[in-house]
């Protein structure tokens, strides 16, 4: 038998925009760290329109927080 859903909202759901921003921060840092060690990932980000080649890990994380500056390569 399935449990009856709790109709009360979860307190963690009170600030979904803040949660999304925290997740974006974590993902950008992780992606930047990974890109710093992977030429293939740098190539992929460049193809997506993110100008990350030659940038530091911190700069890459900052760039990934914003929309791409170029159209994606086809």
Buried (B, 14 or more C-beta within 10 A) or exposed (E): EEEEEEEEEEEEEEEEEEEEEEEEEEEBBEBBEEBBEEEEBBBBBBEBEBBBEEBEBEEBBBBBBEEBEEEEEE
